[in-house]
Amino acid sequence: MRTTIRLDDPLLREAKREAARSGMTLTAIIEESLRERLARTASAAERRTRVRLPTFRGQGVAPGVDLDDSAALLDLMDKTS
């Protein structure tokens, strides 16, 4: 398939140098790089495992506690210890 892409000039020069050095076409360099990137992304997604966190029964969050405010949580823990 033919397509048009825009590349940063220094990146294109470097890719052309690499193509010449390795005896590959610029297209082959771009295809190889894209395949490697996609394979790396796919393999990272496969390595992710679902984590189950233990939960406990209780009364829930105390009134006035904001779990998104870490500074307030630290202050509250300091007061209770």
PDB file with SEQRES, HELIX, SHEET and CRYST1 records, atoms N, CA, C and O in Angstrom:
SEQRES   1 A   81  MET ARG THR THR ILE ARG LEU ASP ASP PRO LEU LEU ARG          
SEQRES   2 A   81  GLU ALA LYS ARG GLU ALA ALA ARG SER GLY MET THR LEU          
SEQRES   3 A   81  THR ALA ILE ILE GLU GLU SER LEU ARG GLU ARG LEU ALA          
SEQRES   4 A   81  ARG THR ALA SER ALA ALA GLU ARG ARG THR ARG VAL ARG          
SEQRES   5 A   81  LEU PRO THR PHE ARG GLY GLN GLY VAL ALA PRO GLY VAL          
SEQRES   6 A   81  ASP LEU ASP ASP SER ALA ALA LEU LEU ASP LEU MET ASP          
SEQRES   7 A   81  LYS THR SER                                                  
HELIX    1 AA1 ASP A    9  SER A   22  1                                  14    
HELIX    2 AA2 LEU A   26  ARG A   47  1                                  22    
HELIX    3 AA3 SER A   70  THR A   80  1                                  11    
CRYST1    1.000    1.000    1.000  90.00  90.00  90.00 P 1           1          
ATOM      1  N   MET A   1       0.846  -1.170   0.000  1.00  0.00           N  
ATOM      2  CA  MET A   1       0.000   0.000   0.000  1.00  0.00           C  
ATOM      3  C   MET A   1       0.891   1.232   0.000  1.00  0.00           C  
ATOM      4  O   MET A   1       1.918   1.272   0.678  1.00  0.00           O  
ATOM      5  N   ARG A   2       0.504   2.190  -0.734  1.00  0.00           N  
ATOM      6  CA  ARG A   2       1.244   3.446  -0.797  1.00  0.00           C  
ATOM      7  C   ARG A   2       0.561   4.440   0.130  1.00  0.00           C  
ATOM      8  O   ARG A   2      -0.664   4.562   0.155  1.00  0.00           O  
ATOM      9  N   THR A   3       1.401   5.155   0.900  1.00  0.00           N  
ATOM     10  CA  THR A   3       0.858   6.176   1.791  1.00  0.00           C  
ATOM     11  C   THR A   3       1.870   7.297   1.930  1.00  0.00           C  
ATOM     12  O   THR A   3       3.032   7.142   1.554  1.00  0.00           O  
ATOM     13  N   THR A   4       1.445   8.397   2.454  1.00  0.00           N  
ATOM     14  CA  THR A   4       2.329   9.534   2.682  1.00  0.00           C  
ATOM     15  C   THR A   4       2.433   9.768   4.176  1.00  0.00           C  
ATOM     16  O   THR A   4       1.425   9.813   4.882  1.00  0.00           O  
ATOM     17  N   ILE A   5       3.665   9.917   4.655  1.00  0.00           N  
ATOM     18  CA  ILE A   5       3.868  10.240   6.066  1.00  0.00           C  
ATOM     19  C   ILE A   5       4.789  11.449   6.148  1.00  0.00           C  
ATOM     20  O   ILE A   5       5.583  11.707   5.244  1.00  0.00           O  
ATOM     21  N   ARG A   6       4.670  12.170   7.226  1.00  0.00           N  
ATOM     22  CA  ARG A   6       5.543  13.316   7.459  1.00  0.00           C  
ATOM     23  C   ARG A   6       6.480  12.953   8.595  1.00  0.00           C  
ATOM     24  O   ARG A   6       6.046  12.539   9.670  1.00  0.00           O  
ATOM     25  N   LEU A   7       7.778  13.115   8.339  1.00  0.00           N  
ATOM     26  CA  LEU A   7       8.789  12.824   9.342  1.00  0.00           C  
ATOM     27  C   LEU A   7       9.622  14.065   9.612  1.00  0.00           C  
ATOM     28  O   LEU A   7       9.830  14.901   8.733  1.00  0.00           O  
ATOM     29  N   ASP A   8      10.085  14.165  10.826  1.00  0.00           N  
ATOM     30  CA  ASP A   8      11.010  15.219  11.202  1.00  0.00           C  
ATOM     31  C   ASP A   8      12.262  15.093  10.321  1.00  0.00           C  
ATOM     32  O   ASP A   8      12.756  13.984  10.118  1.00  0.00           O  
ATOM     33  N   ASP A   9      12.777  16.203   9.800  1.00  0.00           N  
ATOM     34  CA  ASP A   9      13.924  16.160   8.881  1.00  0.00           C  
ATOM     35  C   ASP A   9      15.133  15.411   9.445  1.00  0.00           C  
ATOM     36  O   ASP A   9      15.686  14.559   8.749  1.00  0.00           O  
ATOM     37  N   PRO A  10      15.570  15.697  10.691  1.00  0.00           N  
ATOM     38  CA  PRO A  10      16.713  14.943  11.227  1.00  0.00           C  
ATOM     39  C   PRO A  10      16.431  13.433  11.348  1.00  0.00           C  
ATOM     40  O   PRO A  10      17.320  12.610  11.128  1.00  0.00           O  
ATOM     41  N   LEU A  11      15.199  13.087  11.697  1.00  0.00           N  
ATOM     42  CA  LEU A  11      14.836  11.670  11.802  1.00  0.00           C  
ATOM     43  C   LEU A  11      14.901  11.004  10.431  1.00  0.00           C  
ATOM     44  O   LEU A  11      15.401   9.887  10.308  1.00  0.00           O  
ATOM     45  N   LEU A  12      14.402  11.676   9.411  1.00  0.00           N  
ATOM     46  CA  LEU A  12      14.442  11.133   8.057  1.00  0.00           C  
ATOM     47  C   LEU A  12      15.883  10.955   7.589  1.00  0.00           C  
ATOM     48  O   LEU A  12      16.213   9.929   6.994  1.00  0.00           O  
ATOM     49  N   ARG A  13      16.742  11.932   7.845  1.00  0.00           N  
ATOM     50  CA  ARG A  13      18.158  11.807   7.455  1.00  0.00           C  
ATOM     51  C   ARG A  13      18.805  10.609   8.142  1.00  0.00           C  
ATOM     52  O   ARG A  13      19.551   9.851   7.523  1.00  0.00           O  
ATOM     53  N   GLU A  14      18.508  10.452   9.431  1.00  0.00           N  
ATOM     54  CA  GLU A  14      19.073   9.319  10.177  1.00  0.00           C  
ATOM     55  C   GLU A  14      18.558   7.989   9.632  1.00  0.00           C  
ATOM     56  O   GLU A  14      19.313   7.024   9.517  1.00  0.00           O  
ATOM     57  N   ALA A  15      17.280   7.944   9.301  1.00  0.00           N  
ATOM     58  CA  ALA A  15      16.698   6.712   8.757  1.00  0.00           C  
ATOM     59  C   ALA A  15      17.313   6.385   7.398  1.00  0.00           C  
ATOM     60  O   ALA A  15      17.581   5.219   7.110  1.00  0.00           O  
ATOM     61  N   LYS A  16      17.541   7.397   6.561  1.00  0.00           N  
ATOM     62  CA  LYS A  16      18.170   7.175   5.260  1.00  0.00           C  
ATOM     63  C   LYS A  16      19.601   6.682   5.420  1.00  0.00           C  
ATOM     64  O   LYS A  16      20.044   5.803   4.682  1.00  0.00           O  
ATOM     65  N   ARG A  17      20.332   7.251   6.392  1.00  0.00           N  
ATOM     66  CA  ARG A  17      21.704   6.787   6.656  1.00  0.00           C  
ATOM     67  C   ARG A  17      21.696   5.325   7.086  1.00  0.00           C  
ATOM     68  O   ARG A  17      22.515   4.530   6.624  1.00  0.00           O  
ATOM     69  N   GLU A  18      20.763   4.975   7.977  1.00  0.00           N  
ATOM     70  CA  GLU A  18      20.671   3.595   8.452  1.00  0.00           C  
ATOM     71  C   GLU A  18      20.304   2.649   7.312  1.00  0.00           C  
ATOM     72  O   GLU A  18      20.833   1.540   7.228  1.00  0.00           O  
ATOM     73  N   ALA A  19      19.413   3.078   6.447  1.00  0.00           N  
ATOM     74  CA  ALA A  19      19.032   2.256   5.293  1.00  0.00           C  
ATOM     75  C   ALA A  19      20.243   2.009   4.400  1.00  0.00           C  
ATOM     76  O   ALA A  19      20.482   0.878   3.977  1.00  0.00           O  
ATOM     77  N   ALA A  20      21.009   3.059   4.111  1.00  0.00           N  
ATOM     78  CA  ALA A  20      22.196   2.910   3.269  1.00  0.00           C  
ATOM     79  C   ALA A  20      23.236   2.027   3.947  1.00  0.00           C  
ATOM     80  O   ALA A  20      23.842   1.169   3.304  1.00  0.00           O  
ATOM     81  N   ARG A  21      23.443   2.235   5.244  1.00  0.00           N  
ATOM     82  CA  ARG A  21      24.443   1.456   5.983  1.00  0.00           C  
ATOM     83  C   ARG A  21      24.103  -0.030   5.989  1.00  0.00           C  
ATOM     84  O   ARG A  21      24.984  -0.878   5.852  1.00  0.00           O  
ATOM     85  N   SER A  22      22.816  -0.336   6.149  1.00  0.00           N  
ATOM     86  CA  SER A  22      22.403  -1.729   6.282  1.00  0.00           C  
ATOM     87  C   SER A  22      22.027  -2.380   4.951  1.00  0.00           C  
ATOM     88  O   SER A  22      21.747  -3.577   4.902  1.00  0.00           O  
ATOM     89  N   GLY A  23      22.020  -1.586   3.866  1.00  0.00           N  
ATOM     90  CA  GLY A  23      21.658  -2.133   2.567  1.00  0.00           C  
ATOM     91  C   GLY A  23      20.165  -2.389   2.421  1.00  0.00           C  
ATOM     92  O   GLY A  23      19.747  -3.207   1.601  1.00  0.00           O  
ATOM     93  N   MET A  24      19.376  -1.697   3.206  1.00  0.00           N  
ATOM     94  CA  MET A  24      17.920  -1.847   3.151  1.00  0.00           C  
ATOM     95  C   MET A  24      17.318  -0.611   2.505  1.00  0.00           C  
ATOM     96  O   MET A  24      17.977   0.422   2.386  1.00  0.00           O  
ATOM     97  N   THR A  25      16.070  -0.720   2.091  1.00  0.00           N  
ATOM     98  CA  THR A  25      15.364   0.457   1.587  1.00  0.00           C  
ATOM     99  C   THR A  25      14.826   1.257   2.776  1.00  0.00           C  
ATOM    100  O   THR A  25      14.686   0.736   3.882  1.00  0.00           O  
ATOM    101  N   LEU A  26      14.532   2.514   2.524  1.00  0.00           N  
ATOM    102  CA  LEU A  26      13.928   3.340   3.564  1.00  0.00           C  
ATOM    103  C   LEU A  26      12.596   2.741   3.990  1.00  0.00           C  
ATOM    104  O   LEU A  26      12.273   2.724   5.178  1.00  0.00           O  
ATOM    105  N   THR A  27      11.824   2.252   3.032  1.00  0.00           N  
ATOM    106  CA  THR A  27      10.545   1.611   3.346  1.00  0.00           C  
ATOM    107  C   THR A  27      10.741   0.434   4.286  1.00  0.00           C  
ATOM    108  O   THR A  27       9.982   0.270   5.241  1.00  0.00           O  
ATOM    109  N   ALA A  28      11.755  -0.390   4.024  1.00  0.00           N  
ATOM    110  CA  ALA A  28      12.017  -1.559   4.869  1.00  0.00           C  
ATOM    111  C   ALA A  28      12.398  -1.136   6.288  1.00  0.00           C  
ATOM    112  O   ALA A  28      11.979  -1.762   7.263  1.00  0.00           O  
ATOM    113  N   ILE A  29      13.187  -0.082   6.396  1.00  0.00           N  
ATOM    114  CA  ILE A  29      13.568   0.436   7.725  1.00  0.00           C  
ATOM    115  C   ILE A  29      12.331   0.893   8.484  1.00  0.00           C  
ATOM    116  O   ILE A  29      12.163   0.561   9.658  1.00  0.00           O  
ATOM    117  N   ILE A  30      11.468   1.649   7.825  1.00  0.00           N  
ATOM    118  CA  ILE A  30      10.257   2.149   8.481  1.00  0.00           C  
ATOM    119  C   ILE A  30       9.338   0.996   8.863  1.00  0.00           C  
ATOM    120  O   ILE A  30       8.801   0.978   9.970  1.00  0.00           O  
ATOM    121  N   GLU A  31       9.149   0.029   7.957  1.00  0.00           N  
ATOM    122  CA  GLU A  31       8.299  -1.132   8.259  1.00  0.00           C  
ATOM    123  C   GLU A  31       8.849  -1.920   9.446  1.00  0.00           C  
ATOM    124  O   GLU A  31       8.101  -2.289  10.352  1.00  0.00           O  
ATOM    125  N   GLU A  32      10.158  -2.176   9.438  1.00  0.00           N  
ATOM    126  CA  GLU A  32      10.773  -2.936  10.528  1.00  0.00           C  
ATOM    127  C   GLU A  32      10.598  -2.211  11.860  1.00  0.00           C  
ATOM    128  O   GLU A  32      10.267  -2.827  12.873  1.00  0.00           O  
ATOM    129  N   SER A  33      10.820  -0.912  11.850  1.00  0.00           N  
ATOM    130  CA  SER A  33      10.690  -0.124  13.078  1.00  0.00           C  
ATOM    131  C   SER A  33       9.261  -0.148  13.596  1.00  0.00           C  
ATOM    132  O   SER A  33       9.037  -0.292  14.797  1.00  0.00           O  
ATOM    133  N   LEU A  34       8.305  -0.010  12.706  1.00  0.00           N  
ATOM    134  CA  LEU A  34       6.899  -0.023  13.092  1.00  0.00           C  
ATOM    135  C   LEU A  34       6.496  -1.392  13.632  1.00  0.00           C  
ATOM    136  O   LEU A  34       5.778  -1.482  14.628  1.00  0.00           O  
ATOM    137  N   ARG A  35       6.956  -2.458  12.977  1.00  0.00           N  
ATOM    138  CA  ARG A  35       6.653  -3.815  13.457  1.00  0.00           C  
ATOM    139  C   ARG A  35       7.221  -4.047  14.862  1.00  0.00           C  
ATOM    140  O   ARG A  35       6.549  -4.602  15.731  1.00  0.00           O  
ATOM    141  N   GLU A  36       8.483  -3.607  15.067  1.00  0.00           N  
ATOM    142  CA  GLU A  36       9.102  -3.767  16.388  1.00  0.00           C  
ATOM    143  C   GLU A  36       8.310  -3.017  17.452  1.00  0.00           C  
ATOM    144  O   GLU A  36       8.087  -3.542  18.543  1.00  0.00           O  
ATOM    145  N   ARG A  37       7.889  -1.811  17.148  1.00  0.00           N  
ATOM    146  CA  ARG A  37       7.122  -1.000  18.101  1.00  0.00           C  
ATOM    147  C   ARG A  37       5.796  -1.681  18.431  1.00  0.00           C  
ATOM    148  O   ARG A  37       5.415  -1.778  19.598  1.00  0.00           O  
ATOM    149  N   LEU A  38       5.097  -2.152  17.399  1.00  0.00           N  
ATOM    150  CA  LEU A  38       3.799  -2.801  17.621  1.00  0.00           C  
ATOM    151  C   LEU A  38       3.951  -4.102  18.395  1.00  0.00           C  
ATOM    152  O   LEU A  38       3.109  -4.424  19.233  1.00  0.00           O  
ATOM    153  N   ALA A  39       5.010  -4.851  18.126  1.00  0.00           N  
ATOM    154  CA  ALA A  39       5.248  -6.100  18.846  1.00  0.00           C  
ATOM    155  C   ALA A  39       5.558  -5.817  20.315  1.00  0.00           C  
ATOM    156  O   ALA A  39       5.099  -6.539  21.201  1.00  0.00           O  
ATOM    157  N   ARG A  40       6.332  -4.774  20.569  1.00  0.00           N  
ATOM    158  CA  ARG A  40       6.681  -4.401  21.946  1.00  0.00           C  
ATOM    159  C   ARG A  40       5.430  -3.987  22.712  1.00  0.00           C  
ATOM    160  O   ARG A  40       5.257  -4.366  23.870  1.00  0.00           O  
ATOM    161  N   THR A  41       4.567  -3.220  22.079  1.00  0.00           N  
ATOM    162  CA  THR A  41       3.327  -2.783  22.716  1.00  0.00           C  
ATOM    163  C   THR A  41       2.428  -3.977  23.015  1.00  0.00           C  
ATOM    164  O   THR A  41       1.854  -4.065  24.100  1.00  0.00           O  
ATOM    165  N   ALA A  42       2.304  -4.894  22.062  1.00  0.00           N  
ATOM    166  CA  ALA A  42       1.469  -6.081  22.253  1.00  0.00           C  
ATOM    167  C   ALA A  42       2.027  -6.957  23.366  1.00  0.00           C  
ATOM    168  O   ALA A  42       1.270  -7.482  24.183  1.00  0.00           O  
ATOM    169  N   SER A  43       3.346  -7.118  23.402  1.00  0.00           N  
ATOM    170  CA  SER A  43       3.936  -7.979  24.423  1.00  0.00           C  
ATOM    171  C   SER A  43       3.800  -7.356  25.812  1.00  0.00           C  
ATOM    172  O   SER A  43       3.636  -8.082  26.792  1.00  0.00           O  
ATOM    173  N   ALA A  44       3.864  -6.028  25.917  1.00  0.00           N  
ATOM    174  CA  ALA A  44       3.673  -5.364  27.215  1.00  0.00           C  
ATOM    175  C   ALA A  44       2.249  -5.583  27.703  1.00  0.00           C  
ATOM    176  O   ALA A  44       2.027  -5.807  28.893  1.00  0.00           O  
ATOM    177  N   ALA A  45       1.285  -5.520  26.793  1.00  0.00           N  
ATOM    178  CA  ALA A  45      -0.116  -5.727  27.166  1.00  0.00           C  
ATOM    179  C   ALA A  45      -0.338  -7.164  27.617  1.00  0.00           C  
ATOM    180  O   ALA A  45      -1.130  -7.403  28.529  1.00  0.00           O  
ATOM    181  N   GLU A  46       0.338  -8.119  27.005  1.00  0.00           N  
ATOM    182  CA  GLU A  46       0.192  -9.526  27.386  1.00  0.00           C  
ATOM    183  C   GLU A  46       0.786  -9.805  28.761  1.00  0.00           C  
ATOM    184  O   GLU A  46       0.315 -10.696  29.467  1.00  0.00           O  
ATOM    185  N   ARG A  47       1.825  -9.046  29.154  1.00  0.00           N  
ATOM    186  CA  ARG A  47       2.478  -9.271  30.448  1.00  0.00           C  
ATOM    187  C   ARG A  47       1.660  -8.761  31.617  1.00  0.00           C  
ATOM    188  O   ARG A  47       1.880  -9.173  32.756  1.00  0.00           O  
ATOM    189  N   ARG A  48       0.720  -7.870  31.350  1.00  0.00           N  
ATOM    190  CA  ARG A  48      -0.099  -7.324  32.436  1.00  0.00           C  
ATOM    191  C   ARG A  48      -0.992  -8.415  32.990  1.00  0.00           C  
ATOM    192  O   ARG A  48      -1.638  -9.155  32.248  1.00  0.00           O  
ATOM    193  N   THR A  49      -1.011  -8.497  34.294  1.00  0.00           N  
ATOM    194  CA  THR A  49      -1.892  -9.471  34.930  1.00  0.00           C  
ATOM    195  C   THR A  49      -2.860  -8.729  35.837  1.00  0.00           C  
ATOM    196  O   THR A  49      -2.543  -7.676  36.389  1.00  0.00           O  
ATOM    197  N   ARG A  50      -4.004  -9.284  35.971  1.00  0.00           N  
ATOM    198  CA  ARG A  50      -5.018  -8.678  36.830  1.00  0.00           C  
ATOM    199  C   ARG A  50      -4.641  -8.920  38.286  1.00  0.00           C  
ATOM    200  O   ARG A  50      -4.302 -10.041  38.666  1.00  0.00           O  
ATOM    201  N   VAL A  51      -4.698  -7.901  39.078  1.00  0.00           N  
ATOM    202  CA  VAL A  51      -4.356  -7.988  40.495  1.00  0.00           C  
ATOM    203  C   VAL A  51      -5.638  -7.922  41.305  1.00  0.00           C  
ATOM    204  O   VAL A  51      -6.457  -7.023  41.117  1.00  0.00           O  
ATOM    205  N   ARG A  52      -5.804  -8.871  42.198  1.00  0.00           N  
ATOM    206  CA  ARG A  52      -6.970  -8.848  43.085  1.00  0.00           C  
ATOM    207  C   ARG A  52      -6.515  -8.334  44.446  1.00  0.00           C  
ATOM    208  O   ARG A  52      -5.621  -8.904  45.073  1.00  0.00           O  
ATOM    209  N   LEU A  53      -7.121  -7.285  44.878  1.00  0.00           N  
ATOM    210  CA  LEU A  53      -6.804  -6.722  46.180  1.00  0.00           C  
ATOM    211  C   LEU A  53      -7.792  -7.254  47.200  1.00  0.00           C  
ATOM    212  O   LEU A  53      -8.990  -7.339  46.928  1.00  0.00           O  
ATOM    213  N   PRO A  54      -7.284  -7.617  48.390  1.00  0.00           N  
ATOM    214  CA  PRO A  54      -8.204  -8.112  49.409  1.00  0.00           C  
ATOM    215  C   PRO A  54      -9.108  -6.986  49.906  1.00  0.00           C  
ATOM    216  O   PRO A  54      -8.689  -5.833  50.008  1.00  0.00           O  
ATOM    217  N   THR A  55     -10.319  -7.331  50.203  1.00  0.00           N  
ATOM    218  CA  THR A  55     -11.254  -6.359  50.774  1.00  0.00           C  
ATOM    219  C   THR A  55     -11.754  -6.896  52.107  1.00  0.00           C  
ATOM    220  O   THR A  55     -11.782  -8.107  52.327  1.00  0.00           O  
ATOM    221  N   PHE A  56     -12.139  -6.010  52.971  1.00  0.00           N  
ATOM    222  CA  PHE A  56     -12.585  -6.386  54.309  1.00  0.00           C  
ATOM    223  C   PHE A  56     -13.901  -5.694  54.604  1.00  0.00           C  
ATOM    224  O   PHE A  56     -14.171  -4.593  54.124  1.00  0.00           O  
ATOM    225  N   ARG A  57     -14.692  -6.348  55.384  1.00  0.00           N  
ATOM    226  CA  ARG A  57     -15.949  -5.710  55.784  1.00  0.00           C  
ATOM    227  C   ARG A  57     -15.669  -4.600  56.772  1.00  0.00           C  
ATOM    228  O   ARG A  57     -14.705  -4.657  57.534  1.00  0.00           O  
ATOM    229  N   GLY A  58     -16.487  -3.630  56.754  1.00  0.00           N  
ATOM    230  CA  GLY A  58     -16.293  -2.514  57.672  1.00  0.00           C  
ATOM    231  C   GLY A  58     -17.388  -1.493  57.485  1.00  0.00           C  
ATOM    232  O   GLY A  58     -18.415  -1.764  56.863  1.00  0.00           O  
ATOM    233  N   GLN A  59     -17.160  -0.336  58.023  1.00  0.00           N  
ATOM    234  CA  GLN A  59     -18.140   0.737  57.956  1.00  0.00           C  
ATOM    235  C   GLN A  59     -17.898   1.670  56.785  1.00  0.00           C  
ATOM    236  O   GLN A  59     -18.621   2.653  56.621  1.00  0.00           O  
ATOM    237  N   GLY A  60     -16.893   1.381  55.964  1.00  0.00           N  
ATOM    238  CA  GLY A  60     -16.589   2.265  54.844  1.00  0.00           C  
ATOM    239  C   GLY A  60     -15.674   3.396  55.278  1.00  0.00           C  
ATOM    240  O   GLY A  60     -15.079   3.346  56.355  1.00  0.00           O  
ATOM    241  N   VAL A  61     -15.569   4.384  54.462  1.00  0.00           N  
ATOM    242  CA  VAL A  61     -14.707   5.526  54.732  1.00  0.00           C  
ATOM    243  C   VAL A  61     -15.369   6.411  55.776  1.00  0.00           C  
ATOM    244  O   VAL A  61     -16.569   6.678  55.720  1.00  0.00           O  
ATOM    245  N   ALA A  62     -14.559   6.859  56.729  1.00  0.00           N  
ATOM    246  CA  ALA A  62     -15.070   7.738  57.784  1.00  0.00           C  
ATOM    247  C   ALA A  62     -15.555   9.050  57.176  1.00  0.00           C  
ATOM    248  O   ALA A  62     -15.006   9.512  56.175  1.00  0.00           O  
ATOM    249  N   PRO A  63     -16.571   9.647  57.771  1.00  0.00           N  
ATOM    250  CA  PRO A  63     -17.089  10.924  57.261  1.00  0.00           C  
ATOM    251  C   PRO A  63     -15.987  11.979  57.206  1.00  0.00           C  
ATOM    252  O   PRO A  63     -15.189  12.111  58.133  1.00  0.00           O  
ATOM    253  N   GLY A  64     -15.960  12.718  56.117  1.00  0.00           N  
ATOM    254  CA  GLY A  64     -14.977  13.795  55.971  1.00  0.00           C  
ATOM    255  C   GLY A  64     -13.637  13.343  55.424  1.00  0.00           C  
ATOM    256  O   GLY A  64     -12.765  14.178  55.183  1.00  0.00           O  
ATOM    257  N   VAL A  65     -13.445  12.039  55.220  1.00  0.00           N  
ATOM    258  CA  VAL A  65     -12.164  11.548  54.689  1.00  0.00           C  
ATOM    259  C   VAL A  65     -12.236  11.555  53.164  1.00  0.00           C  
ATOM    260  O   VAL A  65     -13.150  10.993  52.560  1.00  0.00           O  
ATOM    261  N   ASP A  66     -11.245  12.209  52.565  1.00  0.00           N  
ATOM    262  CA  ASP A  66     -11.163  12.265  51.097  1.00  0.00           C  
ATOM    263  C   ASP A  66      -9.987  11.405  50.663  1.00  0.00           C  
ATOM    264  O   ASP A  66      -8.836  11.781  50.879  1.00  0.00           O  
ATOM    265  N   LEU A  67     -10.256  10.261  50.057  1.00  0.00           N  
ATOM    266  CA  LEU A  67      -9.203   9.339  49.662  1.00  0.00           C  
ATOM    267  C   LEU A  67      -8.322   9.899  48.548  1.00  0.00           C  
ATOM    268  O   LEU A  67      -7.246   9.359  48.289  1.00  0.00           O  
ATOM    269  N   ASP A  68      -8.749  10.952  47.897  1.00  0.00           N  
ATOM    270  CA  ASP A  68      -7.952  11.584  46.859  1.00  0.00           C  
ATOM    271  C   ASP A  68      -7.010  12.655  47.402  1.00  0.00           C  
ATOM    272  O   ASP A  68      -6.212  13.213  46.650  1.00  0.00           O  
ATOM    273  N   ASP A  69      -7.095  12.945  48.693  1.00  0.00           N  
ATOM    274  CA  ASP A  69      -6.255  13.972  49.319  1.00  0.00           C  
ATOM    275  C   ASP A  69      -5.225  13.286  50.201  1.00  0.00           C  
ATOM    276  O   ASP A  69      -5.470  13.056  51.385  1.00  0.00           O  
ATOM    277  N   SER A  70      -4.061  12.956  49.622  1.00  0.00           N  
ATOM    278  CA  SER A  70      -3.052  12.189  50.361  1.00  0.00           C  
ATOM    279  C   SER A  70      -2.500  12.959  51.561  1.00  0.00           C  
ATOM    280  O   SER A  70      -2.189  12.355  52.588  1.00  0.00           O  
ATOM    281  N   ALA A  71      -2.375  14.272  51.445  1.00  0.00           N  
ATOM    282  CA  ALA A  71      -1.856  15.056  52.574  1.00  0.00           C  
ATOM    283  C   ALA A  71      -2.811  14.974  53.759  1.00  0.00           C  
ATOM    284  O   ALA A  71      -2.371  14.818  54.899  1.00  0.00           O  
ATOM    285  N   ALA A  72      -4.117  15.078  53.502  1.00  0.00           N  
ATOM    286  CA  ALA A  72      -5.101  14.984  54.575  1.00  0.00           C  
ATOM    287  C   ALA A  72      -5.102  13.584  55.184  1.00  0.00           C  
ATOM    288  O   ALA A  72      -5.268  13.439  56.395  1.00  0.00           O  
ATOM    289  N   LEU A  73      -4.918  12.559  54.366  1.00  0.00           N  
ATOM    290  CA  LEU A  73      -4.860  11.190  54.889  1.00  0.00           C  
ATOM    291  C   LEU A  73      -3.654  11.014  55.802  1.00  0.00           C  
ATOM    292  O   LEU A  73      -3.755  10.386  56.856  1.00  0.00           O  
ATOM    293  N   LEU A  74      -2.507  11.571  55.397  1.00  0.00           N  
ATOM    294  CA  LEU A  74      -1.313  11.480  56.239  1.00  0.00           C  
ATOM    295  C   LEU A  74      -1.524  12.206  57.562  1.00  0.00           C  
ATOM    296  O   LEU A  74      -1.134  11.702  58.615  1.00  0.00           O  
ATOM    297  N   ASP A  75      -2.137  13.380  57.514  1.00  0.00           N  
ATOM    298  CA  ASP A  75      -2.436  14.114  58.740  1.00  0.00           C  
ATOM    299  C   ASP A  75      -3.343  13.298  59.652  1.00  0.00           C  
ATOM    300  O   ASP A  75      -3.109  13.223  60.858  1.00  0.00           O  
ATOM    301  N   LEU A  76      -4.371  12.689  59.082  1.00  0.00           N  
ATOM    302  CA  LEU A  76      -5.302  11.882  59.851  1.00  0.00           C  
ATOM    303  C   LEU A  76      -4.590  10.687  60.480  1.00  0.00           C  
ATOM    304  O   LEU A  76      -4.839  10.368  61.643  1.00  0.00           O  
ATOM    305  N   MET A  77      -3.718  10.030  59.740  1.00  0.00           N  
ATOM    306  CA  MET A  77      -2.982   8.880  60.291  1.00  0.00           C  
ATOM    307  C   MET A  77      -2.037   9.303  61.396  1.00  0.00           C  
ATOM    308  O   MET A  77      -1.857   8.572  62.370  1.00  0.00           O  
ATOM    309  N   ASP A  78      -1.420  10.493  61.258  1.00  0.00           N  
ATOM    310  CA  ASP A  78      -0.524  10.985  62.307  1.00  0.00           C  
ATOM    311  C   ASP A  78      -1.306  11.250  63.591  1.00  0.00           C  
ATOM    312  O   ASP A  78      -0.804  10.988  64.685  1.00  0.00           O  
ATOM    313  N   LYS A  79      -2.532  11.769  63.470  1.00  0.00           N  
ATOM    314  CA  LYS A  79      -3.359  12.091  64.643  1.00  0.00           C  
ATOM    315  C   LYS A  79      -3.811  10.829  65.368  1.00  0.00           C  
ATOM    316  O   LYS A  79      -3.970  10.840  66.589  1.00  0.00           O  
ATOM    317  N   THR A  80      -4.019   9.743  64.631  1.00  0.00           N  
ATOM    318  CA  THR A  80      -4.548   8.510  65.236  1.00  0.00           C  
ATOM    319  C   THR A  80      -3.451   7.596  65.758  1.00  0.00           C  
ATOM    320  O   THR A  80      -3.746   6.625  66.454  1.00  0.00           O  
ATOM    321  N   SER A  81      -2.198   7.879  65.441  1.00  0.00           N  
ATOM    322  CA  SER A  81      -1.137   6.966  65.904  1.00  0.00           C  
ATOM    323  C   SER A  81      -0.443   7.472  67.128  1.00  0.00           C  
ATOM    324  O   SER A  81       0.469   6.818  67.635  1.00  0.00           O  
TER     325      SER A  81                                                      
END                                                                             
